Amino acid sequence: MEFYIFILVILGATAISDLIIGVSNDAVNFLNSAIGAKAASRKVIMIVAAIGVLFGTTFSSGMMEVARKGIFNPEFFVMHEVMIIFLAVMLGDILLLDLYNTFGLPTSTTVSIVFEIFGGAVAVALLKIHTNGENFSNVFNYINTKNVILIIAGIGLSIVFAFIFGVFIQFITRLIFTFNYEKLFKRIGSVYCSIALTAITYFILVKGAKGSTLINEANAEFLKNNLWQILLFSLIVWTVIWQLILSFTRINVLKIIVLIGTFALALAFAANDLVNFIGAPLGALAAYRNGVAIGGDPYTMTMESLKNPVRANTLILLTAGIIMVVTLWRSKKAQGVTKTTIDLGRQYEGVERFESIALARGIVRMVLSLADIMQKIIPQSVRNFVNERIDPKKIQPKPAADGEVPAFDMLRAAVNLMVASALVSFGTSLKLPLSTTFVTFMVSMSTSLADKSWGRESAVYRVTGVLTVLGGWFFTAFMAFTSCFLFTMFIMHFKLVAIIILVFFAGYFFIRTTKFHKEREDVLQRKESKLMLHGDQADYESKIASSIGKYIEDVTDVVERCYEGLLMDSRKKLRNLKKEIKNIDSDRERIIGDIFLSISNAEEEREEAPIYAKKIGAMQVIASNLRNLVMNNLNHIENNHRVPTHEQAEEMKIVSKDFRKFMNEISECLFSREFKKQKQLSKSLSNFRNNIAKLNKNQMKRIKKKQTGSRQSLLFVNDLTQIERIAEQSYELFKLHS
């Protein structure tokens, strides 16, 4: 049994890892609404979610049976095979989920665990069938086919219902309250809030009670027998409480609703999804205990005992909950995944995280054509009424306490949480491992659609993001099945050696993806605006000037390193500069975004508005010439052309030195806002141009004397032209700020 104790140790370690990695992905499920609406500080939101997670773990006991008997028929498998399947499941799961976290994409931990167990069970079943000489069609005897189909159908239907309910409820809610909902909400908001909390009470307390380790059967039966009385009492009490709060206090009740909804959805998530992270290790532990109790041969002892219902240990569940809570607070990857979903449902324009694809463009065009047809069918009076009630342009975004605009308002956040928590809790009560990621993501997208968040400026990018996430879920199913199938086969054949190899591979993979994630997030952060919505125009201008100064510094550094790479004949240095240009382009996009933000927040139309267009144009010219400079030099080296001659190299070093001196003067003036040095800089630019002209004449002489090849000559002249344009446009940026 020592071998199986070793497997249990590995499973314990992978369970902790899977909790950390899984929660990093699934935190988006219950955090995105409160964080997106800025219902409170991130610290308060995290505390509320943490409490919900801890409570939710105690409701998850009934779901643990899914891992033990929901996918395969344990009576056809022996202890050794079950232990191997669960080990392969956990190793595959942490690799797959960490891959998604690295790219900031939400995926379904439910889909991954279901198809991983499915893949492992099929692998073992095929091996047994081959060994026993059976017909391969008998594989269906080993799999709980009916339950697998039910689970997959449940996940599929949850997507449809989440979208339908999200669109319908958000549309009706917005039609009643509009975007300017504060006044009307003070009069009838108590009814809305009481209905929301009653629904949450029903699904969390009543429907979820049967799976809780803290509620005994007698209390659960009482709740079931007095269901309608509890609901009616809840509706009346909540209506009175909320009306009193609305009438006699200045408390924003929607903030309270959103925080309660965050608690409820975190609870529902933990109750439904905890099985995804520790269900397999607990199943392996149950198999080992049964094997020890019976004392049989692990290679012949079948696992019928796994079919018996078992109430999970509350201490284990709470320990798992604590690990999940710690992860919520500390995981950077969790923040990245959360931001992806928030940005896709954002009410206002901003930096889009996805580029457009052909399918997304086709879908948008189809929807626009359909909208034109619907306009001809729906009466004008109805369209006018709806457009009047649901018009996001009438409301200017108000910054939160941190100066940033919420991605959407509290009303939409409340609908997101109410609909998602109700659907997830209902699935949990039926012991269906619904994908909380599927549900919450589709609810979030559907409510944003109902709120007209996807305008023509952003629709194609948002649709691309949704398609990417949806496609990722199907890819999850394929990869989960395939990876666990292969891992199971590998371990079944090579046993201990295979386990050690896979464990070391998982550790190496995690280290590499963590490094890659940090680099990726650094690039994304460079695109984010550095300006706050509050502040005067002078403050905006100062920050933009400093950002441009830093941009010019980075451009100068790339030019200098480009010459170094060329003269050293180093492909590696020049290839690295291609990546650096992407980072600098991200900075440029962010600065341009800041310029637009500065214009949009000016109190009145400014006479110098054309200056902003010139600033943007100058930065575009700098970016274009910098890119051409690097690519020309890289292509020259990639094609194995001769490096510049000694004479050319010496002149290039002089140009690089003069260029750095001139660009440093500009950046320092922008940092310190010393705009009185315009004459001095103009003279420096003139001298720089004259030096460039002299070097061009020298090159013409070398061409006549045939001292340089045509490739060397063309590269030299092009480099001088591009570096001169960069210097000119940098000076132009300085003048536009003076």
Secondary structure as GFF3:
##gff-version 3
##sequence-region A 1 738
A	DSSP	alpha_helix	2	26	.	.	.	ID=ss1
A	DSSP	alpha_helix	28	37	.	.	.	ID=ss2
A	DSSP	alpha_helix	42	57	.	.	.	ID=ss3
A	DSSP	three_ten_helix	61	64	.	.	.	ID=ss4
A	DSSP	alpha_helix	65	65	.	.	.	ID=ss5
A	DSSP	pi_helix	66	70	.	.	.	ID=ss6
A	DSSP	three_ten_helix	74	76	.	.	.	ID=ss7
A	DSSP	alpha_helix	79	102	.	.	.	ID=ss8
A	DSSP	alpha_helix	109	132	.	.	.	ID=ss9
A	DSSP	three_ten_helix	136	138	.	.	.	ID=ss10
A	DSSP	alpha_helix	139	142	.	.	.	ID=ss11
A	DSSP	alpha_helix	145	177	.	.	.	ID=ss12
A	DSSP	alpha_helix	182	201	.	.	.	ID=ss13
A	DSSP	pi_helix	202	206	.	.	.	ID=ss14
A	DSSP	three_ten_helix	209	211	.	.	.	ID=ss15
A	DSSP	alpha_helix	217	225	.	.	.	ID=ss16
A	DSSP	alpha_helix	227	248	.	.	.	ID=ss17
A	DSSP	alpha_helix	253	294	.	.	.	ID=ss18
A	DSSP	three_ten_helix	304	307	.	.	.	ID=ss19
A	DSSP	alpha_helix	314	330	.	.	.	ID=ss20
A	DSSP	alpha_helix	332	344	.	.	.	ID=ss21
A	DSSP	alpha_helix	358	377	.	.	.	ID=ss22
A	DSSP	alpha_helix	380	389	.	.	.	ID=ss23
A	DSSP	three_ten_helix	392	394	.	.	.	ID=ss24
A	DSSP	alpha_helix	410	429	.	.	.	ID=ss25
A	DSSP	alpha_helix	436	450	.	.	.	ID=ss26
A	DSSP	alpha_helix	459	527	.	.	.	ID=ss27
A	DSSP	alpha_helix	537	567	.	.	.	ID=ss28
A	DSSP	alpha_helix	571	600	.	.	.	ID=ss29
A	DSSP	alpha_helix	609	638	.	.	.	ID=ss30
A	DSSP	alpha_helix	646	672	.	.	.	ID=ss31
A	DSSP	three_ten_helix	675	677	.	.	.	ID=ss32
A	DSSP	alpha_helix	678	704	.	.	.	ID=ss33
A	DSSP	alpha_helix	710	737	.	.	.	ID=ss34
###
